[in-house]
C-alpha cells in the first residue's frame, strides 16, 4: 500500500496548483529493477507492477522511485492487522500487502456489508492508504477479487454472495489466484489466461501436467474445498467492548470504561461458571494506532475489583505512558484464556485456601511483568542443586492438565502452596549454583572439619551438626557420596559444606566443598 497521490511533492514552484507525480517502489527481479507497487497517479499514467524501471522512466521522467522495503512492509501489515481487530478477531495476513477478515455473522453489527466496506474504506483513506476491498463467500475468492482490482483505480468494491463465486471469478486472470508463475507462463503460451479457460476444459490433463496445486486453488476459491484463513490469533472466549461516537481523551474515562467492561465480562464468566486466566485490554485510537495491555492470573478470576486492581498495577508498571493521542473510539476487554471456577471450600477463618499466594503472584506479575516472576518448585531428586528449581508461575508443566478451553491457549498454572516449601528447616536458604571448593582439615578422615579456608579466609569450627549423607543416583555412574555438615565458626557464621567421597571406599583423598550459607 502506498500513500495517496495528493501526498506527492508538487512539480511546480509557482502559484499554480501542484501537479502530482507518479510514485512507485522498485525491487530487483531477474537481474533488473522492476516496479513492485504503484500509486494511483502511476496507474492512471499506465505504469504497472512488474514493468522495468528503465521503461517507466522513459515514459515518465518525473517518476519518483523508492526502493522496496519488505521488512517495513511486514511491520506495517502487522500494525494494520492489529487495527483490523476492531472489526473481527478472526483475521489473517496475506503477505505482502493484504489482510483477510472473517466477517461471518458480524457484518450486521456495522449496518450491513456495504456499510462495513464503506467504514473500512473511509478509515483507511483517512490514514493515507488506497484500499482495494471485496467480500465473497471464500477467503480465496475475496483475495483474488482484490488482486484483480489492484490496477483499476476508482472501481466499485464488489460484494459476491456465497455460492456465486464462479460467475465472478470466471473472467479473472489465473495470476489473481496466485497460481505459480511458471504454471501461469506455461498456460499463457497455450492461450489459457483466465479462470474460465480452465473451467471449460477437462480437469485430468491439467492435473497430470501441472499437479494438484492449480486445480486446488480454483476449487478453494469456488468453495469446493473447505479452507480456513489461518487466523493470526485465536478468538477470545469472552469479550466486552464499547464504541464511542466521540473519542475519549481523559485517562479517567479510560479507567471508567475498563471498570464497566470488567463488570460485563465477569457477568458472562459467572453465567458459565468460569474465570479468566489471561486478559487483554485493547484501545483503538482514531488515527489507527492500537494499544494492547495484557496480563495473566495464577488462578481463574471473575471479580471486577480484582481485575481492576491487576490492570492498575500493570498500568503503573508501564515504562511509557498511555498515549491517548487524538482519542480512543473503541475499547475492548477480552478473556483470552479461561478456566473452571467452581465454588471453593473455605477454611475456618472464612478465607479460601491459597488465595493469598495467588493474589501476591498476580500483583507481582501485573506490576513487574509475568516473565520476571519466579517461584520455587520441588524436583524429583535428592541432590540439593537438583531438588528445586525456579519456574514461571504462569507456565504449565508439559505433563500437566489444562483447565482452559480447547479453543484457547493453555491457562496459567500455579503449583499447590505446599510445593513452595522446597527446603527442609535445616537446609540453608541460599545455595550456590555450583559448590565452591575449600581447604579443610578434619580430626579423622570421615569426621567434620576442624577448620577450613574459603575464599582465602580461614574459619575455625566451634560447633557442627551432621553428617547428612546424600548418595548419588545409582543410574548415574561415576558420582561420589556426599556427607553434609552444618558448621559454625567463632564469628557466629554458619556454613553448609560437604565431604565429597567416602574415605577408603570411594576415594583415598576426599575433597571438601561449600554449598550454602545460613542467614
N, C-alpha and C positions, 0 to 999 in steps of 0.2 A: 504494500500500500504506500502511496506517495502523497505528499502534501497537495493541497488544492492548487489549481492553476493560478489563482489570484495571489498566492504567496510567492510567486516567482518575481525576481527583480525586474524593474522596468527597463525597457530598452531606450527610452527617451529621457534626456536630461532637461528638456524644455517643459513648458507648462501644459503640453498636450497629454492626453490620457495615457497611462502606461500600457505598453504592448507586451502581453505575456509571452515568454519564451518557453519553448518545449524543454521539459526536464525528463531525463532518463537516468537509469542506473545501468552499469555495464559489468559484465563478468567475462572471464576468459573461457572460451569454448572452442575446442578443436584447434588450439593454437592461435585464435584470433579473438579480439574483443567484440562482443556482441551485446545487444541490448537485453537486459534482464527484465526491466519493467519500464513502463512509460506512464506519464501523467496525461490527463485529458487533452491538454494542448497538443502534445505529441501525437496522440491518437487522431485528433482532427487533421493533423498535417500528414497523416499517412504512415507514421512510424509504428512499427510493431515489434513485440518481443521476439528475439531471435535474429533480427536484422543486424548486419555487420555495422560497427560504429563508423567505419570509413564511408559506407554508403549513406548512412544517416547524416553525417556531416556534409557530404557532398550535396544533399538535398536542402539541408537547413544549416547554414554556417553558424547561426546564432544558438545552436543547440547547447544546452547545459548538461554535461555528462558527469555523473558522480560514480565512484567505484562501489560495487555491491559489497554489503557488509552482512554476511549470513548470521554472524553471532548477534549483531544488533537486531536483525530481523527476528531471530528466535526469542530474544529478550522482549521485544515489542509484542510479539504474538503471545507470549506468556502473560504480559500485563493486560492485554486485551481479553485473554481468557478469564482472568480474574474479574475484569469489568463485566463480561458477559454473564457472570453468575447472578447478576441482578434479574435475569430472565429465567434461568433454569440451572440447577447444579449438574445436570446431565449434559455435558458438553465435552468435545474433544478437539484437539488441534489437528489441522490438516495442513502440514507444512508444504510450501514455505510461507503462505500468506492467507490462510483460510481457517475458519472455525466452523464446526458442525454442532448445532444445538438440537437436542431432542426436546421438542415442544409438545409432545403428545399429551393431550388433555389439559394443556396450560395456556393455550392461546386466548381462551375466553377471559382469562384474568386481565388481559391487556386490551380488551374490546374487540377481539377477533383477529384473524390472521392479517388482514390488510392494515389494521391499526397497529399491530405488532411490528410489521415491516416498516411502517411509517415512523414509529417511535425509534426503532433501531437506526434507520437512515438519518433521522434528524439528529440524534445524539452523536453518531459517528461523523456526520458532516460538520457539526459544531466543533468536534475535536480535530478537524483538519484532514479527514480521510474521504476518499471517494469509494463508497462501498458498492459491491455487487451482491444482491440478496436474492434468494429463491426459497420457496417452500415446496416440498414434494413428499411423497409417501415413503421414500427410502433416502438414507443419507447420501448414497452414491448418486442418485438422480439429482438431488439438490445441489451437490457439489459440481456435477457435470454441467448443470444449467448456469451456474455462476461462472465457470471457466469459459463456457461458450460465449457469455456476455461480456467477457473481460475487455474485448476490443470494440464494444458498442456503447459509447457514452450516451447517456440520456435514455436508454431503453427502460421499459417498464419492468419492475420486479415481478417475475412470474410466480403464480401460485397454482401448483398442479395437484389436483385432487388425487387421493390414493386410489390406485387401480388404473389410472390414465397415464402412467409414466411412458408407456410405449409410444403413444402419439406424440408426446413432447420430445422424446429422445431420438426418434427416427431421423430427423434432419440434422442432428448434431454430428460433429466430427468425432472420429474414434479417439482422437487425442484428448477430447474433453473427458473421456472415461479413464484417462491415464493408462491407456494401453502402452506396453513397452515401445519406445521409439523405433527400434529395429523392426518390430512387428508392423507398426504403422507405415514405415517406409516400404516394406515388402508389399503390404496390401495396396498402398497408393500406386505402386508400379503396375499393379494389376487393375487399377481403376476403381478400387474399393476404398472409399474415403469416409463414408458416413455409416452410422449405425444401421440404417435400413438396408444398406448393401449387404450386411451380414445376415440380417433377419430374413431376407428374401431368398436365401440360399441354404442348401443342406448344411447341417452343423458338422457332420462327421469329417469332411475334408479339412475344415478349419482346425478341428481338434487334433487331427493327425499331423498337420503341418506345423501349427503354431503352438500346440499344447493347450492345456486346460485354462490358462490364465485369461485368454481373450474372451472365451465364452462365459467364464465365471464372472468377469467384470460386467458383462452385459446382463447376465441373469441377476446379479445382485442389484444393479440399477433398476431393473424391471420388477423387483420384488419376488423373483422366482427362487432366490436363495435367501435364507434368513441370515441377516448380518447385524452386528451391533456397531456402535460408534467408538467403542473402547474408551469409555468415559474417563476424563482426566482425573476426576476424584469420584469417590463413592458417594451416593446420595445420603444425606444425613437421615438418621432415624426419625427425628422430630425437628421442626423449626418453627419459629415465630418471627414475623417481620412487620415493619412499619414503613409505609411510604408517605412522604411529606410533600404537600403541594408547594409549600415554601421551605427551602432548605433550612436546617437548623445550624446555628453558628455557635451557640454558647455551650461550654462544657457541661453546665448544669443540665441542659436539655439532653445531651448525650447520655449522662448518667441516669436521668429520669426515664428515658426511653429504654435503657437497658433494664431498669427495675421492672417496668411493665412487661417487657418481653420475657424476663425471667419468671414472672408470675404466670404468664400464659404457658410457657414451656413446662413449668412444674405441674400445672394443672393437667396437661396432656400426659406427662410421665406418671402422675398419680393414677389416672384412669386406667393405665395399662400395667400398673404395678412394677414400674421400672424407675431407674435413676440414671442420670448422666454421668459418665466417667470421662468423657472428653467433650469440651465445649468450645465453640468458636463464635466470636462476636465480629461481624463484618459491617463496616461502614463504607458506603459508596458515595464518593464525592461527585458533585455535579460536573467537574472537569474530567471525569473518567478515572481518577485515582481511587484505589481501593485500599482501605486499612483493615488488616485482619489481626485479631487478637485471640490467641488460642491458649487453653490451659487444660490440665488434666487433674483428676481427683483420684486419690488412692482407693476410694470406695464409691459406689453409686450415690449420687446426691440429687435431691429434688426439693431442697429448701431454698426459696428465693433469697432469703437473707444470707445464707451460706454462699450462694452463687455470687451475690453482690460483693461479699467480703473478699472472695477469691479474685474477682476482677479488679477490685480496688487495689489489692496487693500487686497484681500484675501490672496495672497502670502505674503504680508508684515505682515499680522496678524497671520501667522502660527507660532506656538511655535518651531517646528522643521524645519530645512532647508530641501529643496527639495533634497533628496539623489539621485544623478544620478547613483551611483554605477558603473557598467560596461557599462552603457549607455542604452538609450531607443531605441527600434526598432519599436515602434508603438505608435502613438499619435492619440487620438480621441476626438473630441468635439461634444457633443450631446445636443440637445434641449429636455430635459425630459418632460417638460410641455410647452404648447404654448397657446396663446390666440389671439383673433382677434385684429388686429392693423390697423384700418382704418385711413384715414386722419383726423387729429384733427383740430378743429376750433381754430384759433389764436386770441389772444387779440389785442388791438390796438397797443401795443408795439411790436407786431410780435412774442411774445412768446406763447407757448402752455400752456393752463390752467393746473395747478397742477404739472408741470414738475419739478419745483424747489423742492417741497416736496418729490416727488418720487425719485429724484436723491439723496437727502440727506439721505433718509431711505435706499436706495440701497447701498450707500457708507458706511454708518454705519454698515449695515448688513454684507457687504463683509469684513470689517476690524475687527469688533468685534464678528461676528457670529450672524446669524438670531435669535437664541434663546435668545440673550441678548438685543435685541431692542424692545422697547415697545412704544405704542402711546396711548394717552387718547381717549376714545370713550364714547360718551354720552349714558346714560342709561335711560330707561323709568321709572323714579322715581323722587320724589321731595326731599326726604331726602338727604342731601349733601353727606353722605358717600355712598349712592347708586346711585347718579346721574351720576357718571362717573367711569370708571374702565380702567385698562391698558390691552391692547390686543396686541398680536404679529401682526405686520403689514403684515406678510405673512400667517396669519391664517384666513381662511374664515369662516364666521358665518354659523351655521348649516342650516339656512333657506336661505342663500344667493345663488344666481345662479352662476354657474361656466362658465367661458369662455374658459376653456380648452377642448380639445377633449375628447370624451368619453373613448378613449383608453389610455389616460394618466392621471396622477394624477391631483388633483384639482390645478388650478392656484393660485398663491399668491393673496391675497386680500388686497386692500388699500382703506380705507374709504375716502369719499369726504373730501376735505380740510376744508370745513366749520365745519365738526364734531370736528375738533381739538379745537375749542373754546368752551370747556365744562364748563367754569366758567364765570359767569357774571362779569362785571368790579368791582362791589362792593363786590365780594367774595374774600377771601384770596387765595393766590396761594398754600400755604402749609396747608393741613388739617391733623389732627391726625387720625391714623387708628381707634382709639376709643376716643370719647370725654373724657377729663380728669376732674374729679370733682374739684370744687373750693369752697371756703367760700366767700360769697358775702353779702354785706349789701346794701339794697335799701331804698330809701326815702319813697316810697309807695310800697305795695305788688306787683303791676303789672308794676312798673317803672324800669328804668335802675339802675345798681349797682353804688353806690357812691364810694365804694372801694371794693377790693376783694383780697384774698390771694391764690396764685398759687405757688405750689412747695416751700412753706414756705416763700415766698416773698410777701410783702404787696404792692399793687398797688392802687393808688388813681386816680379816674377818673376825667379828666378835660373837656372832650368833648365826645359826643356819637352821633350815628345815629341809628335809629330804633324806634320801633321794626319791624322786618320782621317775620311775622307769617307763620309757616310751620306746617300744620296739618298732622297727620299720615294717612296712607291709611285706608279707612273705613272698608275694609275687614280684616284688622289686628286688632283684638280686644286687649284691654289692654294697648295700647300705648297712650302717652300723647302728647299734642300740645307743640310746641317749639316756643318761642319768641326770635329771634336772635338780638343781638346788636353789633355794631362795636364801640368799646370804645378806647380812647387814654389816656394814663397815663401821669404823669408830665415829664417823661423821653422821651416822644415822641414816645413810642412804642404803636403799635395798635394791638388790640386783637379782635377776633371774638368769642363771647360767647353767651350762650342762657340760658333762664329760662325754666326748664322742668316742664310743667303743668300749666294750667290756675288756678289762685288763686280763691278759693271759688267755683269753678265749677268742676275742675278735681282733685284738691288736696288742702289741707289746709296749707301745708308746701312745696312750690316749691323748687326744688334743682337747683343749677347752675352748668354749665359745660363750659369749654373752649374747643373750637373745632378747632381753627386755628389761624395762625399768618399772619399778613400782612408784606410784605417786608422781 
